[in-house]
Amino acid sequence: MKKILNAGLLCLLVINLIGCNTNNSTKTTAEKYQCPMHCEGDKTYDQSGKCGVCKMDLQLLAMNTKEEGEISELSIYNLPSKWTNQNNEEIQLKALKGDVLVMVMIYTSCQTACPRLVADMRGIEEQIPADKKEKVTLVFVSIDPETDTPQRLKEFAKENQMDSEKWVFLRGSEADTREFSAVLAVNYKKISPMDFSHSNIISVFDQEGELAYQQEGLGVNNKETVSKIIELVN
């Protein structure tokens, strides 16, 4: 199991947000700057410049101030990607805002790792107390959007008894899928016409879309994952 705030998430969201939030910033009398990657923890600087570790431009901390109702810079809800769910409805990730999200990337024709990831997701869902389940959404993102059409995703959901509204299956463009896999630190590669090699990572996001926890592996003890979900719901 891994608790990761991965660099991919930070890099992609910072890139997507360049120029987006500067107009709403409140300038303070003593400006502070910080590396967006937090290479040196919470260390701040009095002047702009570049991080001595990752060489990225330091960010004005005022840019990180979040007004009530705003989405933080680390939220996946800033991503502009568009997806189609198993009901053939087009959505953006921010449509899921407000729930704790448990997410995994799979492909439905997989005969090896993915069935075990599906079982792990079901095992996690079964351990969430009944009074908490309404505040949790479990999301599968396909790494094979060409094969995993909305119809196929719908069939897969029924086959696995995951056809309630709390189970969401998404497919997107190849570019959006690649971008999102980088956010989740999931590597995948097509190794034959029907098969992919891929990372086995289940990610937990809080209600604002910020990465809170990750578990890696197949059939691992998911006690910490469930505990984190319950903690976030509370």
C-alpha positions as CSV (number, residue, x, y, z in Angstrom):
1,M,0.0,0.0,0.0
2,K,1.2,3.5,-0.8
3,K,0.2,6.9,0.4
4,I,1.3,9.1,-2.5
5,L,0.9,12.7,-3.5
6,N,2.6,12.0,-6.8
7,A,4.6,14.4,-8.9
8,G,2.5,13.7,-11.9
9,L,-0.6,15.1,-10.3
10,L,1.1,18.3,-9.2
11,C,2.8,18.8,-12.6
12,L,-0.3,18.2,-14.7
13,L,-2.6,20.3,-12.5
14,V,-0.2,23.2,-12.3
15,I,0.2,23.2,-16.1
16,N,-3.6,23.1,-16.6
17,L,-4.0,26.0,-14.2
18,I,-1.4,28.5,-15.5
19,G,-3.2,31.8,-16.0
20,C,-6.5,30.5,-14.6
21,N,-6.5,31.7,-11.0
22,T,-4.4,34.8,-11.0
23,N,-7.3,37.2,-11.2
24,N,-8.9,36.0,-8.0
25,S,-5.8,36.1,-5.8
26,T,-5.7,38.5,-2.9
27,K,-2.3,40.2,-2.7
28,T,-0.8,40.2,0.8
29,T,1.6,42.8,2.1
30,A,4.3,40.2,2.6
31,E,4.3,38.0,-0.5
32,K,5.7,34.5,0.0
33,Y,6.7,32.0,-2.7
34,Q,6.9,28.2,-2.7
35,C,7.8,25.4,-5.0
36,P,4.6,23.9,-6.5
37,M,6.1,20.5,-6.0
38,H,6.9,21.1,-2.4
39,C,10.4,19.7,-3.0
40,E,11.5,21.3,0.3
41,G,8.3,20.7,2.2
42,D,6.6,23.9,3.3
43,K,9.7,26.1,2.9
44,T,8.8,29.5,1.5
45,Y,10.8,32.3,-0.1
46,D,10.4,36.1,0.0
47,Q,11.2,36.5,-3.7
48,S,10.2,34.8,-6.9
49,G,12.6,32.5,-8.7
50,K,13.1,28.9,-9.3
51,C,13.1,25.9,-7.0
52,G,16.7,24.8,-6.4
53,V,15.6,21.1,-6.6
54,C,13.1,20.7,-9.5
55,K,13.9,24.1,-11.2
56,M,10.2,24.9,-11.5
57,D,9.1,28.5,-11.1
58,L,8.2,29.3,-7.5
59,Q,4.5,30.1,-7.0
60,L,3.1,33.0,-5.2
61,L,1.3,31.6,-2.2
62,A,-1.6,34.0,-2.7
63,M,-2.3,31.9,-5.8
64,N,-3.0,28.9,-3.6
65,T,-5.6,30.8,-1.5
66,K,-8.9,29.0,-2.0
67,E,-12.1,30.9,-1.7
68,E,-15.2,29.1,-0.4
69,G,-16.6,27.0,-3.2
70,E,-13.4,27.2,-5.3
71,I,-11.5,24.1,-6.4
72,S,-8.0,23.8,-5.2
73,E,-5.1,23.6,-7.6
74,L,-4.4,20.0,-6.7
75,S,-7.9,18.8,-7.6
76,I,-8.6,16.5,-10.5
77,Y,-11.7,18.6,-11.1
78,N,-9.5,21.2,-12.8
79,L,-8.7,18.7,-15.6
80,P,-10.6,19.7,-18.8
81,S,-10.9,16.1,-19.9
82,K,-14.3,14.8,-21.1
83,W,-15.6,11.3,-20.5
84,T,-18.4,9.0,-21.5
85,N,-19.9,6.7,-18.8
86,Q,-21.6,3.3,-19.1
87,N,-24.9,5.1,-19.8
88,N,-23.5,6.8,-22.8
89,E,-23.6,10.2,-21.0
90,E,-20.8,12.7,-21.5
91,I,-19.4,14.0,-18.2
92,Q,-16.5,15.8,-16.8
93,L,-14.8,14.6,-13.6
94,K,-16.1,17.6,-11.6
95,A,-19.6,16.0,-12.0
96,L,-18.4,13.6,-9.3
97,K,-17.5,16.4,-6.9
98,G,-18.8,16.0,-3.3
99,D,-18.3,12.3,-2.9
100,V,-15.2,10.4,-1.8
101,L,-13.9,8.7,-5.0
102,V,-12.3,5.3,-5.2
103,M,-10.7,4.9,-8.6
104,V,-8.9,2.3,-10.6
105,M,-7.8,1.9,-14.3
106,I,-8.6,-1.3,-16.0
107,Y,-9.8,-2.7,-19.4
108,T,-12.7,-5.1,-19.6
109,S,-11.1,-7.7,-21.9
110,C,-8.3,-8.3,-19.4
111,Q,-8.1,-11.9,-18.1
112,T,-5.3,-11.5,-15.6
113,A,-4.8,-8.5,-13.3
114,C,-8.0,-6.6,-13.9
115,P,-10.4,-9.3,-12.5
116,R,-8.4,-9.2,-9.3
117,L,-8.6,-5.4,-9.2
118,V,-12.4,-5.6,-9.7
119,A,-12.5,-8.0,-6.8
120,D,-10.4,-5.7,-4.7
121,M,-12.8,-2.8,-5.5
122,R,-15.7,-5.0,-4.5
123,G,-13.9,-6.0,-1.3
124,I,-13.4,-2.3,-0.4
125,E,-17.0,-1.4,-1.1
126,E,-18.2,-4.3,1.0
127,Q,-16.3,-3.0,4.0
128,I,-17.7,0.5,3.9
129,P,-20.4,0.9,6.5
130,A,-23.9,1.1,5.0
131,D,-24.5,4.6,6.3
132,K,-21.3,5.8,4.6
133,K,-21.8,4.2,1.2
134,E,-24.0,6.9,-0.2
135,K,-21.1,9.4,0.1
136,V,-18.7,7.2,-1.8
137,T,-18.5,6.6,-5.6
138,L,-16.4,3.8,-7.1
139,V,-15.0,4.6,-10.5
140,F,-13.4,2.4,-13.2
141,V,-11.5,4.2,-16.0
142,S,-10.8,2.2,-19.1
143,I,-7.3,2.2,-20.6
144,D,-8.7,0.7,-23.7
145,P,-11.4,3.2,-24.9
146,E,-11.4,1.7,-28.4
147,T,-12.8,-1.6,-27.2
148,D,-14.6,-0.4,-24.1
149,T,-17.5,1.3,-25.6
150,P,-20.3,2.6,-23.4
151,Q,-22.3,-0.5,-24.3
152,R,-19.4,-2.8,-23.3
153,L,-19.0,-0.9,-20.1
154,K,-22.7,-1.3,-19.3
155,E,-22.5,-5.1,-20.0
156,F,-19.4,-5.3,-17.8
157,A,-21.1,-3.5,-14.9
158,K,-24.0,-5.9,-15.1
159,E,-21.8,-9.0,-15.4
160,N,-20.0,-7.9,-12.2
161,Q,-23.1,-6.8,-10.3
162,M,-21.9,-3.2,-10.3
163,D,-24.9,-1.6,-12.0
164,S,-26.0,0.7,-9.2
165,E,-25.4,4.4,-9.5
166,K,-22.5,4.3,-7.1
167,W,-20.4,2.4,-9.6
168,V,-19.2,4.6,-12.5
169,F,-17.4,3.3,-15.6
170,L,-15.6,5.9,-17.8
171,R,-14.0,5.9,-21.2
172,G,-12.3,8.9,-22.8
173,S,-10.0,9.9,-25.7
174,E,-6.6,8.3,-25.8
175,A,-5.1,11.7,-24.9
176,D,-7.3,12.2,-21.9
177,T,-6.8,8.7,-20.8
178,R,-3.0,9.1,-21.0
179,E,-3.2,12.4,-19.1
180,F,-5.3,10.9,-16.3
181,S,-3.1,7.8,-16.0
182,A,-0.2,10.2,-15.3
183,V,-2.2,11.9,-12.6
184,L,-2.8,8.5,-10.9
185,A,0.8,7.3,-11.6
186,V,-0.6,4.4,-13.6
187,N,1.7,3.2,-16.4
188,Y,0.2,1.1,-19.2
189,K,1.3,-0.2,-22.5
190,K,-0.3,-2.2,-25.3
191,I,1.6,-5.5,-25.7
192,S,-0.7,-7.2,-28.2
193,P,-3.9,-6.4,-30.1
194,M,-6.0,-7.4,-27.1
195,D,-3.6,-7.1,-24.1
196,F,-2.0,-4.3,-22.0
197,S,0.5,-4.4,-19.3
198,H,-0.4,-1.9,-16.5
199,S,0.1,-0.7,-13.0
200,N,-2.2,-2.1,-10.3
201,I,-3.1,1.0,-8.2
202,I,-6.4,1.9,-6.5
203,S,-6.6,5.7,-5.7
204,V,-8.8,7.5,-3.1
205,F,-9.7,11.1,-3.7
206,D,-11.4,13.4,-1.2
207,Q,-14.7,15.3,-1.8
208,E,-12.7,18.1,-3.4
209,G,-10.9,15.8,-5.8
210,E,-7.5,15.8,-4.1
211,L,-5.5,12.6,-4.0
212,A,-5.7,11.3,-0.4
213,Y,-4.4,7.7,-0.6
214,Q,-3.2,5.0,-2.9
215,Q,-2.8,1.2,-2.5
216,E,-0.7,-0.7,-5.0
217,G,-0.7,-4.4,-5.8
218,L,-3.3,-7.2,-6.2
219,G,-5.1,-8.8,-3.4
220,V,-3.4,-6.7,-0.8
221,N,-4.7,-6.0,2.7
222,N,-7.0,-3.0,2.1
223,K,-7.7,-2.2,5.7
224,E,-5.8,1.1,5.5
225,T,-7.7,2.0,2.3
226,V,-11.1,1.4,3.8
227,S,-10.0,3.4,7.0
228,K,-9.0,6.3,4.8
229,I,-12.3,6.3,3.0
230,I,-14.3,6.2,6.2
231,E,-12.1,9.0,7.7
232,L,-12.8,11.2,4.6
233,V,-16.5,10.5,4.7
234,N,-16.6,11.5,8.4
